[in-house]
């Protein structure tokens, strides 16, 4: 599946009667890289989970490549071309690397597993290892590769660098950058490591109290230290 555009219009969602995100609207053109930033607890993860159909929607619409996802469940959204890698990696710890990847193939031939090993060569040498035997970085690579084998038009990534050593984090981001640069998928990234997020993204949204508080380019954000200070509380250079 080719990269797809994503449109969010007036989305309010949360858990039960509680609204975590409120009246959020934005669009991501096909093939673009968007970073969603904000302090802890402002609704970043809830936004991705809501797009993926994992929360209760109170209002608004979600459109993927012209397909209205609003009334669809999570599995149906995945079939429509939405890939979601949640925080915590969510791999099958009792299955081997190759068995985990096979789950992501859907209806594709087994030969397509080579795409995962090309993207993350470290997984090729661990293909017989159980998911639970992998390092945190290898588990993150596995979770991303498994999702990408389904060829999503839009990929949602929730803090893929969490807990990773700098070297492994750089390897993950380099692979994602190559993927996005090839125009194969649209990527929406939630990430606490500000410098890594700004280096990766073409556009940036900052959430505050479940609403969009700022929108622009990475260069525009880097040039506004007062915005970074007010909405993120961390400097760009050392993040």
Short mmCIF file of the C-alpha atoms (twelve columns), coordinates in Angstrom:
data_MODEL
# 
_entry.id   MODEL 
# 
loop_
_atom_site.group_PDB 
_atom_site.id 
_atom_site.type_symbol 
_atom_site.label_atom_id 
_atom_site.label_alt_id 
_atom_site.label_comp_id 
_atom_site.label_asym_id 
_atom_site.label_seq_id 
_atom_site.Cartn_x 
_atom_site.Cartn_y 
_atom_site.Cartn_z 
_atom_site.pdbx_PDB_model_num 
ATOM 1   C CA . UNK A 1   0.000   0.000   0.000  1 
ATOM 2   C CA . UNK A 2   1.290   3.486   -0.852 1 
ATOM 3   C CA . UNK A 3   1.502   6.318   1.648  1 
ATOM 4   C CA . UNK A 4   -1.905  7.815   2.414  1 
ATOM 5   C CA . UNK A 5   -3.162  11.169  3.650  1 
ATOM 6   C CA . UNK A 6   -4.773  11.382  7.091  1 
ATOM 7   C CA . UNK A 7   -7.404  13.952  8.071  1 
ATOM 8   C CA . UNK A 8   -8.608  14.532  11.626 1 
ATOM 9   C CA . UNK A 9   -11.570 16.881  12.056 1 
ATOM 10  C CA . UNK A 10  -12.883 17.983  15.451 1 
ATOM 11  C CA . UNK A 11  -11.800 14.815  17.237 1 
ATOM 12  C CA . UNK A 12  -12.740 14.538  20.905 1 
ATOM 13  C CA . UNK A 13  -12.001 11.215  22.594 1 
ATOM 14  C CA . UNK A 14  -10.949 9.555   25.817 1 
ATOM 15  C CA . UNK A 15  -11.804 6.713   28.159 1 
ATOM 16  C CA . UNK A 16  -15.393 6.184   29.261 1 
ATOM 17  C CA . UNK A 17  -17.045 9.559   29.799 1 
ATOM 18  C CA . UNK A 18  -13.702 11.320  30.297 1 
ATOM 19  C CA . UNK A 19  -12.460 13.374  27.357 1 
ATOM 20  C CA . UNK A 20  -8.662  13.471  27.103 1 
ATOM 21  C CA . UNK A 21  -8.378  15.163  23.723 1 
ATOM 22  C CA . UNK A 22  -10.806 17.880  22.687 1 
ATOM 23  C CA . UNK A 23  -11.683 19.328  19.261 1 
ATOM 24  C CA . UNK A 24  -8.400  18.305  17.600 1 
ATOM 25  C CA . UNK A 25  -8.160  18.986  13.861 1 
ATOM 26  C CA . UNK A 26  -5.186  18.519  11.552 1 
ATOM 27  C CA . UNK A 27  -4.239  16.886  8.269  1 
ATOM 28  C CA . UNK A 28  -1.121  15.010  7.193  1 
ATOM 29  C CA . UNK A 29  -0.439  14.775  3.445  1 
ATOM 30  C CA . UNK A 30  0.588   11.423  2.023  1 
ATOM 31  C CA . UNK A 31  4.238   10.683  2.736  1 
ATOM 32  C CA . UNK A 32  4.724   13.447  5.305  1 
ATOM 33  C CA . UNK A 33  6.461   12.980  8.667  1 
ATOM 34  C CA . UNK A 34  4.616   14.588  11.597 1 
ATOM 35  C CA . UNK A 35  5.848   14.785  15.196 1 
ATOM 36  C CA . UNK A 36  3.332   15.218  18.021 1 
ATOM 37  C CA . UNK A 37  4.977   16.763  21.059 1 
ATOM 38  C CA . UNK A 38  3.951   17.929  24.518 1 
ATOM 39  C CA . UNK A 39  4.561   17.462  28.207 1 
ATOM 40  C CA . UNK A 40  3.582   14.216  29.933 1 
ATOM 41  C CA . UNK A 41  -0.146  13.738  30.346 1 
ATOM 42  C CA . UNK A 42  -1.353  16.177  27.675 1 
ATOM 43  C CA . UNK A 43  -2.998  13.497  25.502 1 
ATOM 44  C CA . UNK A 44  -0.338  12.530  22.937 1 
ATOM 45  C CA . UNK A 45  -0.689  8.772   23.404 1 
ATOM 46  C CA . UNK A 46  -4.463  9.102   23.629 1 
ATOM 47  C CA . UNK A 47  -4.480  10.907  20.288 1 
ATOM 48  C CA . UNK A 48  -2.671  8.044   18.553 1 
ATOM 49  C CA . UNK A 49  -4.800  5.433   20.317 1 
ATOM 50  C CA . UNK A 50  -7.932  7.320   19.247 1 
ATOM 51  C CA . UNK A 51  -6.834  7.399   15.610 1 
ATOM 52  C CA . UNK A 52  -6.189  3.656   15.889 1 
ATOM 53  C CA . UNK A 53  -9.676  3.046   17.313 1 
ATOM 54  C CA . UNK A 54  -8.556  2.130   20.834 1 
ATOM 55  C CA . UNK A 55  -10.516 4.779   22.793 1 
ATOM 56  C CA . UNK A 56  -14.043 6.102   23.033 1 
ATOM 57  C CA . UNK A 57  -14.788 8.772   20.426 1 
ATOM 58  C CA . UNK A 58  -17.120 11.556  21.549 1 
ATOM 59  C CA . UNK A 59  -17.028 13.714  18.406 1 
ATOM 60  C CA . UNK A 60  -15.183 14.264  15.154 1 
ATOM 61  C CA . UNK A 61  -14.125 12.286  12.102 1 
ATOM 62  C CA . UNK A 62  -11.029 10.395  10.925 1 
ATOM 63  C CA . UNK A 63  -10.331 9.897   7.230  1 
ATOM 64  C CA . UNK A 64  -7.500  7.806   5.770  1 
ATOM 65  C CA . UNK A 65  -6.797  8.136   2.067  1 
ATOM 66  C CA . UNK A 66  -10.378 9.201   1.460  1 
ATOM 67  C CA . UNK A 67  -11.822 6.324   3.527  1 
ATOM 68  C CA . UNK A 68  -13.937 7.332   6.531  1 
ATOM 69  C CA . UNK A 69  -12.594 5.363   9.508  1 
ATOM 70  C CA . UNK A 70  -14.827 7.012   12.078 1 
ATOM 71  C CA . UNK A 71  -17.248 4.136   12.575 1 
ATOM 72  C CA . UNK A 72  -14.686 1.351   12.206 1 
ATOM 73  C CA . UNK A 73  -13.046 -0.716  14.954 1 
ATOM 74  C CA . UNK A 74  -9.312  -1.088  15.416 1 
ATOM 75  C CA . UNK A 75  -8.992  -4.255  13.320 1 
ATOM 76  C CA . UNK A 76  -10.964 -2.717  10.465 1 
ATOM 77  C CA . UNK A 77  -8.799  0.407   10.571 1 
ATOM 78  C CA . UNK A 78  -5.704  -1.772  10.343 1 
ATOM 79  C CA . UNK A 79  -7.123  -3.517  7.284  1 
ATOM 80  C CA . UNK A 80  -7.834  -0.097  5.758  1 
ATOM 81  C CA . UNK A 81  -4.136  0.758   6.000  1 
ATOM 82  C CA . UNK A 82  -3.492  2.126   9.484  1 
ATOM 83  C CA . UNK A 83  -0.446  0.786   11.327 1 
ATOM 84  C CA . UNK A 84  -0.071  1.377   15.081 1 
ATOM 85  C CA . UNK A 85  2.938   0.652   17.294 1 
ATOM 86  C CA . UNK A 86  1.859   1.510   20.859 1 
ATOM 87  C CA . UNK A 87  4.050   2.346   23.799 1 
ATOM 88  C CA . UNK A 88  5.428   -0.830  25.371 1 
ATOM 89  C CA . UNK A 89  6.095   -2.580  22.019 1 
ATOM 90  C CA . UNK A 90  3.346   -5.226  22.378 1 
ATOM 91  C CA . UNK A 91  5.291   -8.106  20.836 1 
ATOM 92  C CA . UNK A 92  4.540   -11.787 21.492 1 
ATOM 93  C CA . UNK A 93  7.252   -12.659 23.995 1 
ATOM 94  C CA . UNK A 94  6.709   -16.427 23.761 1 
ATOM 95  C CA . UNK A 95  7.001   -16.485 19.936 1 
ATOM 96  C CA . UNK A 96  10.216  -16.320 17.960 1 
ATOM 97  C CA . UNK A 97  11.232  -13.224 16.036 1 
ATOM 98  C CA . UNK A 98  10.235  -14.900 12.793 1 
ATOM 99  C CA . UNK A 99  6.895   -16.036 14.196 1 
ATOM 100 C CA . UNK A 100 6.211   -12.479 15.395 1 
ATOM 101 C CA . UNK A 101 7.002   -11.137 11.947 1 
ATOM 102 C CA . UNK A 102 4.849   -13.757 10.262 1 
ATOM 103 C CA . UNK A 103 1.846   -12.418 12.175 1 
ATOM 104 C CA . UNK A 104 2.410   -9.073  10.467 1 
ATOM 105 C CA . UNK A 105 2.391   -10.504 6.951  1 
ATOM 106 C CA . UNK A 106 -1.392  -10.716 6.761  1 
ATOM 107 C CA . UNK A 107 -2.007  -12.090 3.253  1 
ATOM 108 C CA . UNK A 108 1.484   -11.413 1.916  1 
ATOM 109 C CA . UNK A 109 3.895   -14.242 0.955  1 
ATOM 110 C CA . UNK A 110 6.460   -15.464 3.464  1 
ATOM 111 C CA . UNK A 111 9.241   -14.174 1.209  1 
ATOM 112 C CA . UNK A 112 8.229   -10.654 2.265  1 
ATOM 113 C CA . UNK A 113 9.912   -11.315 5.648  1 
ATOM 114 C CA . UNK A 114 13.131  -10.281 3.907  1 
ATOM 115 C CA . UNK A 115 11.879  -6.674  4.015  1 
ATOM 116 C CA . UNK A 116 11.976  -6.729  7.817  1 
ATOM 117 C CA . UNK A 117 15.493  -8.142  7.898  1 
ATOM 118 C CA . UNK A 118 16.658  -5.589  5.344  1 
ATOM 119 C CA . UNK A 119 15.250  -2.762  7.439  1 
ATOM 120 C CA . UNK A 120 16.652  -4.084  10.734 1 
ATOM 121 C CA . UNK A 121 19.594  -6.438  10.052 1 
ATOM 122 C CA . UNK A 122 19.969  -7.094  13.807 1 
ATOM 123 C CA . UNK A 123 16.735  -9.107  13.673 1 
ATOM 124 C CA . UNK A 124 18.072  -11.485 11.014 1 
ATOM 125 C CA . UNK A 125 20.610  -12.973 13.399 1 
ATOM 126 C CA . UNK A 126 17.954  -13.348 16.105 1 
ATOM 127 C CA . UNK A 127 15.186  -14.838 13.980 1 
ATOM 128 C CA . UNK A 128 15.035  -18.016 16.123 1 
ATOM 129 C CA . UNK A 129 15.183  -16.160 19.449 1 
ATOM 130 C CA . UNK A 130 12.001  -15.658 21.450 1 
ATOM 131 C CA . UNK A 131 10.638  -12.145 21.663 1 
ATOM 132 C CA . UNK A 132 11.223  -12.142 25.409 1 
ATOM 133 C CA . UNK A 133 14.928  -12.859 24.876 1 
ATOM 134 C CA . UNK A 134 15.528  -9.687  22.874 1 
ATOM 135 C CA . UNK A 135 16.915  -6.425  24.201 1 
ATOM 136 C CA . UNK A 136 14.583  -3.447  24.465 1 
ATOM 137 C CA . UNK A 137 15.943  -1.995  21.247 1 
ATOM 138 C CA . UNK A 138 15.520  -5.256  19.371 1 
ATOM 139 C CA . UNK A 139 11.952  -5.579  20.669 1 
ATOM 140 C CA . UNK A 140 11.197  -2.094  19.365 1 
ATOM 141 C CA . UNK A 141 12.669  -2.972  15.985 1 
ATOM 142 C CA . UNK A 142 10.538  -6.121  15.933 1 
ATOM 143 C CA . UNK A 143 7.340   -4.245  16.783 1 
ATOM 144 C CA . UNK A 144 7.955   -1.670  14.052 1 
ATOM 145 C CA . UNK A 145 9.013   -4.235  11.439 1 
ATOM 146 C CA . UNK A 146 5.992   -6.454  12.162 1 
ATOM 147 C CA . UNK A 147 3.629   -3.513  11.636 1 
ATOM 148 C CA . UNK A 148 5.383   -2.377  8.462  1 
ATOM 149 C CA . UNK A 149 5.093   -5.824  6.888  1 
ATOM 150 C CA . UNK A 150 1.373   -5.085  6.596  1 
ATOM 151 C CA . UNK A 151 2.277   -2.146  4.334  1 
ATOM 152 C CA . UNK A 152 0.272   0.531   6.190  1 
ATOM 153 C CA . UNK A 153 -0.496  3.782   4.395  1 
ATOM 154 C CA . UNK A 154 -0.121  5.593   7.735  1 
ATOM 155 C CA . UNK A 155 2.146   4.487   10.593 1 
ATOM 156 C CA . UNK A 156 1.487   5.688   14.169 1 
ATOM 157 C CA . UNK A 157 4.495   5.396   16.498 1 
ATOM 158 C CA . UNK A 158 4.133   6.051   20.227 1 
ATOM 159 C CA . UNK A 159 7.523   6.823   21.803 1 
ATOM 160 C CA . UNK A 160 9.623   4.314   19.837 1 
ATOM 161 C CA . UNK A 161 12.834  5.503   21.545 1 
ATOM 162 C CA . UNK A 162 11.595  5.011   25.102 1 
ATOM 163 C CA . UNK A 163 14.241  3.197   27.161 1 
ATOM 164 C CA . UNK A 164 16.634  2.739   24.233 1 
ATOM 165 C CA . UNK A 165 20.359  3.429   24.388 1 
ATOM 166 C CA . UNK A 166 21.409  6.309   22.081 1 
ATOM 167 C CA . UNK A 167 23.053  3.982   19.542 1 
ATOM 168 C CA . UNK A 168 19.978  1.783   19.161 1 
ATOM 169 C CA . UNK A 169 17.698  4.805   19.144 1 
ATOM 170 C CA . UNK A 170 19.724  6.316   16.317 1 
ATOM 171 C CA . UNK A 171 19.489  3.036   14.386 1 
ATOM 172 C CA . UNK A 172 15.699  2.931   14.777 1 
ATOM 173 C CA . UNK A 173 15.297  6.559   13.675 1 
ATOM 174 C CA . UNK A 174 17.641  6.096   10.704 1 
ATOM 175 C CA . UNK A 175 15.554  3.170   9.476  1 
ATOM 176 C CA . UNK A 176 12.318  5.156   9.891  1 
ATOM 177 C CA . UNK A 177 13.820  8.135   8.068  1 
ATOM 178 C CA . UNK A 178 14.822  5.930   5.129  1 
ATOM 179 C CA . UNK A 179 11.334  4.454   5.036  1 
ATOM 180 C CA . UNK A 180 9.581   7.819   5.121  1 
ATOM 181 C CA . UNK A 181 11.991  9.417   2.644  1 
ATOM 182 C CA . UNK A 182 11.057  6.712   0.147  1 
ATOM 183 C CA . UNK A 183 7.434   7.886   0.269  1 
ATOM 184 C CA . UNK A 184 6.229   4.423   1.271  1 
ATOM 185 C CA . UNK A 185 4.243   5.509   4.303  1 
ATOM 186 C CA . UNK A 186 3.007   8.545   6.192  1 
ATOM 187 C CA . UNK A 187 4.466   8.639   9.720  1 
ATOM 188 C CA . UNK A 188 3.020   10.240  12.858 1 
ATOM 189 C CA . UNK A 189 5.494   10.111  15.715 1 
ATOM 190 C CA . UNK A 190 5.008   10.803  19.426 1 
ATOM 191 C CA . UNK A 191 8.416   11.170  21.036 1 
ATOM 192 C CA . UNK A 192 9.883   12.712  24.194 1 
ATOM 193 C CA . UNK A 193 13.401  13.054  22.759 1 
ATOM 194 C CA . UNK A 194 12.893  16.461  21.227 1 
ATOM 195 C CA . UNK A 195 16.044  16.637  19.131 1 
ATOM 196 C CA . UNK A 196 15.365  13.241  17.543 1 
ATOM 197 C CA . UNK A 197 11.753  14.206  16.822 1 
ATOM 198 C CA . UNK A 198 12.704  17.517  15.204 1 
ATOM 199 C CA . UNK A 199 15.435  15.898  13.104 1 
ATOM 200 C CA . UNK A 200 12.906  13.368  11.801 1 
ATOM 201 C CA . UNK A 201 9.763   15.437  11.262 1 
ATOM 202 C CA . UNK A 202 8.669   17.790  8.508  1 
ATOM 203 C CA . UNK A 203 5.809   19.216  10.588 1 
ATOM 204 C CA . UNK A 204 5.191   19.500  14.324 1 
ATOM 205 C CA . UNK A 205 2.096   19.692  16.527 1 
ATOM 206 C CA . UNK A 206 2.295   20.495  20.229 1 
ATOM 207 C CA . UNK A 207 -0.559  19.440  22.499 1 
ATOM 208 C CA . UNK A 208 -1.511  21.109  25.750 1 
ATOM 209 C CA . UNK A 209 -4.427  19.899  27.868 1 
ATOM 210 C CA . UNK A 210 -5.705  17.765  25.014 1 
ATOM 211 C CA . UNK A 211 -5.788  20.567  22.442 1 
ATOM 212 C CA . UNK A 212 -3.387  21.747  19.753 1 
ATOM 213 C CA . UNK A 213 -1.403  24.628  21.218 1 
ATOM 214 C CA . UNK A 214 1.131   25.108  18.403 1 
ATOM 215 C CA . UNK A 215 1.640   23.947  14.838 1 
ATOM 216 C CA . UNK A 216 4.510   24.568  12.445 1 
ATOM 217 C CA . UNK A 217 7.853   23.357  11.160 1 
ATOM 218 C CA . UNK A 218 10.771  21.978  13.181 1 
ATOM 219 C CA . UNK A 219 12.830  25.012  12.148 1 
ATOM 220 C CA . UNK A 220 10.080  27.335  13.311 1 
ATOM 221 C CA . UNK A 221 9.936   25.631  16.688 1 
ATOM 222 C CA . UNK A 222 13.715  25.596  17.097 1 
ATOM 223 C CA . UNK A 223 13.734  29.336  16.366 1 
ATOM 224 C CA . UNK A 224 11.210  29.980  19.155 1 
ATOM 225 C CA . UNK A 225 12.849  29.006  22.469 1 
ATOM 226 C CA . UNK A 226 10.047  30.720  24.374 1 
ATOM 227 C CA . UNK A 227 7.506   28.353  22.765 1 
ATOM 228 C CA . UNK A 228 9.689   25.354  23.596 1 
ATOM 229 C CA . UNK A 229 10.066  26.593  27.168 1 
ATOM 230 C CA . UNK A 230 6.359   27.329  27.635 1 
ATOM 231 C CA . UNK A 231 4.896   24.194  26.047 1 
ATOM 232 C CA . UNK A 232 7.640   21.587  26.458 1 
ATOM 233 C CA . UNK A 233 9.837   22.806  29.283 1 
ATOM 234 C CA . UNK A 234 13.036  21.526  27.671 1 
ATOM 235 C CA . UNK A 235 15.650  23.145  25.460 1 
ATOM 236 C CA . UNK A 236 16.135  21.937  21.899 1 
ATOM 237 C CA . UNK A 237 19.906  21.618  21.892 1 
ATOM 238 C CA . UNK A 238 20.270  19.045  24.649 1 
ATOM 239 C CA . UNK A 239 17.054  17.128  24.177 1 
# 
